[in-house]
Amino acid sequence: MSDQGYGGGPGWGPPAPGPTGFPASPPPREGWGYGHPPPPPERTNVLAVLGLVFAFVAWPAGLVLSAIGLSQTRRRCQRGHG
């Protein structure tokens, strides 16, 4: 048996280095491959929250604040509508 190692034989060896024909790739720019940044967190309408709180403390003020807050959440596409 020969002592050439696993897979050894005449003509077997590492491939000869040679030009690939392709230019070297540029260095990666920052942010590539990471997708888009996360969207900003949605903010809850303050008047809608205050309207909920005031509904238990002083219901007329809670009704007015809730109505204003509800109309704002629809216009601004905010959380708190529901």
N, CA and C atoms as a LAMMPS dump frame, in Angstrom:
ITEM: TIMESTEP
0
ITEM: NUMBER OF ATOMS
246
ITEM: BOX BOUNDS ff ff ff
-5.0000000000000000e+02 5.0000000000000000e+02
-5.0000000000000000e+02 5.0000000000000000e+02
-5.0000000000000000e+02 5.0000000000000000e+02
ITEM: ATOMS id mol type element x y z
1 1 1 N 0.828 -1.181 0
2 1 2 C 0 0 0
3 1 3 C 0.867 1.236 0
4 2 1 N 0.391 2.217 -0.676
5 2 2 C 1.155 3.465 -0.703
6 2 3 C 0.727 4.347 0.453
7 3 1 N 1.576 5.276 0.8
8 3 2 C 1.333 6.173 1.928
9 3 3 C 0.93 7.558 1.412
10 4 1 N 0.022 7.596 0.427
11 4 2 C -0.353 8.886 -0.156
12 4 3 C -1.554 9.515 0.546
13 5 1 N -2.183 8.85 1.464
14 5 2 C -3.302 9.432 2.18
15 5 3 C -4.627 9.118 1.511
16 6 1 N -5.656 9.584 2.078
17 6 2 C -6.99 9.312 1.585
18 6 3 C -7.231 10.049 0.273
19 7 1 N -7.644 9.328 -0.746
20 7 2 C -7.962 9.933 -2.03
21 7 3 C -6.744 10.272 -2.854
22 8 1 N -5.589 9.802 -2.458
23 8 2 C -4.385 10.139 -3.193
24 8 3 C -4.234 9.276 -4.435
25 9 1 N -3.527 9.774 -5.361
26 9 2 C -3.27 9.028 -6.583
27 9 3 C -2.556 9.938 -7.553
28 10 1 N -2.129 9.403 -8.626
29 10 2 C -1.429 10.238 -9.596
30 10 3 C -2.376 11.286 -10.192
31 11 1 N -1.954 12.505 -10.201
32 11 2 C -2.733 13.586 -10.784
33 11 3 C -3.767 14.182 -9.846
34 12 1 N -3.861 13.643 -8.644
35 12 2 C -4.828 14.188 -7.688
36 12 3 C -4.114 15.171 -6.777
37 13 1 N -4.619 16.327 -6.667
38 13 2 C -4.02 17.34 -5.817
39 13 3 C -4.881 18.582 -5.828
40 14 1 N -4.405 19.618 -5.216
41 14 2 C -5.195 20.847 -5.219
42 14 3 C -5.282 21.417 -6.628
43 15 1 N -6.379 22.079 -6.954
44 15 2 C -6.497 22.654 -8.288
45 15 3 C -5.457 23.747 -8.495
46 16 1 N -5.052 23.871 -9.714
47 16 2 C -4.043 24.871 -10.044
48 16 3 C -4.657 26.264 -9.95
49 17 1 N -3.951 27.2 -9.328
50 17 2 C -4.486 28.559 -9.264
51 17 3 C -4.49 29.191 -10.652
52 18 1 N -5.492 29.978 -10.885
53 18 2 C -5.58 30.633 -12.185
54 18 3 C -6.554 31.784 -12.108
55 19 1 N -6.574 32.633 -13.108
56 19 2 C -7.49 33.775 -13.093
57 19 3 C -8.929 33.283 -13.27
58 20 1 N -9.841 33.936 -12.604
59 20 2 C -11.238 33.549 -12.693
60 20 3 C -11.966 34.292 -13.796
61 21 1 N -11.44 35.408 -14.243
62 21 2 C -12.097 36.182 -15.276
63 21 3 C -13.11 37.18 -14.721
64 22 1 N -13.288 37.187 -13.421
65 22 2 C -14.223 38.118 -12.799
66 22 3 C -13.438 39.144 -11.998
67 23 1 N -13.889 40.405 -12
68 23 2 C -13.198 41.405 -11.172
69 23 3 C -13.466 41.138 -9.694
70 24 1 N -12.581 41.636 -8.875
71 24 2 C -12.747 41.478 -7.433
72 24 3 C -13.982 42.244 -6.992
73 25 1 N -14.747 41.674 -6.067
74 25 2 C -15.958 42.34 -5.611
75 25 3 C -15.597 43.51 -4.695
76 26 1 N -16.389 44.583 -4.749
77 26 2 C -16.095 45.728 -3.883
78 26 3 C -16.4 45.369 -2.434
79 27 1 N -15.821 46.101 -1.503
80 27 2 C -16.123 45.819 -0.095
81 27 3 C -17.597 46.114 0.194
82 28 1 N -18.212 45.366 1.085
83 28 2 C -19.632 45.594 1.363
84 28 3 C -19.856 46.947 2.018
85 29 1 N -20.924 47.605 1.602
86 29 2 C -21.265 48.885 2.207
87 29 3 C -22.079 48.635 3.455
88 30 1 N -22.055 49.569 4.361
89 30 2 C -22.755 49.418 5.631
90 30 3 C -24.258 49.331 5.395
91 31 1 N -24.886 48.38 6.05
92 31 2 C -26.322 48.236 5.951
93 31 3 C -26.782 47.241 4.909
94 32 1 N -25.888 46.763 4.057
95 32 2 C -26.292 45.808 3.036
96 32 3 C -26.588 44.474 3.691
97 33 1 N -27.631 43.84 3.229
98 33 2 C -27.956 42.513 3.705
99 33 3 C -28.743 42.482 5.001
100 34 1 N -29.078 43.606 5.533
101 34 2 C -29.794 43.62 6.797
102 34 3 C -31.252 44.029 6.635
103 35 1 N -31.723 44.223 5.424
104 35 2 C -33.108 44.593 5.212
105 35 3 C -33.357 46.045 5.566
106 36 1 N -34.602 46.349 5.752
107 36 2 C -34.987 47.72 6.076
108 36 3 C -34.939 47.923 7.582
109 37 1 N -34.722 49.159 8.007
110 37 2 C -34.755 49.408 9.455
111 37 3 C -36.167 49.19 9.975
112 38 1 N -36.302 48.861 11.235
113 38 2 C -37.649 48.628 11.773
114 38 3 C -38.466 49.906 11.761
115 39 1 N -39.769 49.783 11.576
116 39 2 C -40.592 50.995 11.567
117 39 3 C -40.633 51.617 12.952
118 40 1 N -40.865 52.91 13.014
119 40 2 C -40.946 53.548 14.331
120 40 3 C -42.15 52.988 15.091
121 41 1 N -42.068 52.932 16.399
122 41 2 C -43.194 52.386 17.164
123 41 3 C -44.425 53.273 17.01
124 42 1 N -45.577 52.611 16.94
125 42 2 C -46.817 53.363 16.828
126 42 3 C -47.129 54.023 18.17
127 43 1 N -47.565 55.245 18.09
128 43 2 C -47.879 55.975 19.314
129 43 3 C -49.376 55.904 19.565
130 44 1 N -49.721 55.788 20.809
131 44 2 C -51.118 55.779 21.213
132 44 3 C -51.579 57.218 21.408
133 45 1 N -52.786 57.497 20.972
134 45 2 C -53.326 58.849 21.09
135 45 3 C -53.559 59.178 22.558
136 46 1 N -53.002 60.279 22.993
137 46 2 C -53.07 60.669 24.398
138 46 3 C -54.497 61.027 24.795
139 47 1 N -55.209 61.718 23.919
140 47 2 C -56.583 62.113 24.262
141 47 3 C -57.494 60.894 24.397
142 48 1 N -57.241 59.858 23.603
143 48 2 C -58.048 58.646 23.726
144 48 3 C -57.807 57.972 25.075
145 49 1 N -56.565 57.952 25.518
146 49 2 C -56.243 57.356 26.816
147 49 3 C -56.831 58.203 27.947
148 50 1 N -56.686 59.525 27.846
149 50 2 C -57.265 60.4 28.867
150 50 3 C -58.792 60.29 28.9
151 51 1 N -59.394 60.111 27.735
152 51 2 C -60.835 59.933 27.693
153 51 3 C -61.267 58.673 28.419
154 52 1 N -60.48 57.61 28.299
155 52 2 C -60.789 56.377 29.023
156 52 3 C -60.661 56.583 30.527
157 53 1 N -59.619 57.291 30.948
158 53 2 C -59.41 57.536 32.372
159 53 3 C -60.523 58.429 32.931
160 54 1 N -60.823 59.509 32.202
161 54 2 C -61.839 60.451 32.686
162 54 3 C -63.25 59.869 32.608
163 55 1 N -63.451 58.816 31.835
164 55 2 C -64.771 58.187 31.779
165 55 3 C -65.165 57.626 33.14
166 56 1 N -64.189 57.267 33.96
167 56 2 C -64.471 56.74 35.299
168 56 3 C -64.434 57.834 36.369
169 57 1 N -63.763 58.953 36.069
170 57 2 C -63.616 60.019 37.068
171 57 3 C -64.694 61.083 36.864
172 58 1 N -64.752 61.646 35.683
173 58 2 C -65.733 62.681 35.347
174 58 3 C -66.248 62.369 33.952
175 59 1 N -67.367 61.66 33.86
176 59 2 C -67.824 61.127 32.581
177 59 3 C -68.069 62.162 31.497
178 60 1 N -68.535 63.405 31.776
179 60 2 C -68.702 64.349 30.654
180 60 3 C -67.368 64.707 29.991
181 61 1 N -66.342 64.911 30.812
182 61 2 C -65.011 65.216 30.252
183 61 3 C -64.473 63.997 29.504
184 62 1 N -64.713 62.809 30.032
185 62 2 C -64.276 61.585 29.372
186 62 3 C -64.934 61.382 28.029
187 63 1 N -66.216 61.748 27.939
188 63 2 C -66.942 61.612 26.672
189 63 3 C -66.369 62.554 25.612
190 64 1 N -66.1 63.796 26.019
191 64 2 C -65.562 64.79 25.079
192 64 3 C -64.146 64.395 24.639
193 65 1 N -63.296 64.032 25.599
194 65 2 C -61.916 63.653 25.254
195 65 3 C -61.888 62.392 24.394
196 66 1 N -62.762 61.446 24.667
197 66 2 C -62.81 60.224 23.865
198 66 3 C -63.236 60.513 22.432
199 67 1 N -64.212 61.4 22.267
200 67 2 C -64.672 61.749 20.918
201 67 3 C -63.569 62.44 20.124
202 68 1 N -62.872 63.368 20.769
203 68 2 C -61.769 64.061 20.084
204 68 3 C -60.636 63.081 19.775
205 69 1 N -60.292 62.253 20.74
206 69 2 C -59.224 61.28 20.528
207 69 3 C -59.56 60.278 19.441
208 70 1 N -60.819 59.846 19.375
209 70 2 C -61.233 58.892 18.349
210 70 3 C -61.124 59.499 16.958
211 71 1 N -61.525 60.75 16.817
212 71 2 C -61.416 61.389 15.502
213 71 3 C -59.948 61.58 15.1
214 72 1 N -59.086 61.864 16.081
215 72 2 C -57.66 62.024 15.77
216 72 3 C -57.023 60.698 15.368
217 73 1 N -57.402 59.611 16.022
218 73 2 C -56.8 58.319 15.669
219 73 3 C -57.186 57.895 14.266
220 74 1 N -58.372 58.237 13.843
221 74 2 C -58.785 57.901 12.47
222 74 3 C -58.012 58.721 11.442
223 75 1 N -57.808 60.01 11.72
224 75 2 C -57.094 60.872 10.778
225 75 3 C -55.609 60.549 10.716
226 76 1 N -55.016 60.249 11.86
227 76 2 C -53.554 60.06 11.945
228 76 3 C -53.138 58.599 11.879
229 77 1 N -54.083 57.682 11.77
230 77 2 C -53.813 56.231 11.746
231 77 3 C -52.992 55.813 12.971
232 78 1 N -53.434 56.245 14.124
233 78 2 C -52.737 55.927 15.371
234 78 3 C -53.417 54.767 16.071
235 79 1 N -52.729 54.253 17.094
236 79 2 C -53.341 53.254 17.948
237 79 3 C -54.278 53.968 18.912
238 80 1 N -55.212 53.2 19.478
239 80 2 C -56.155 53.776 20.421
240 80 3 C -57.542 53.786 19.849
241 81 1 N -57.673 53.402 18.599
242 81 2 C -58.983 53.322 17.948
243 81 3 C -59.508 51.918 18.161
244 82 1 N -60.493 51.768 18.972
245 82 2 C -61.008 50.414 19.165
246 82 3 C -61.61 50.259 20.454
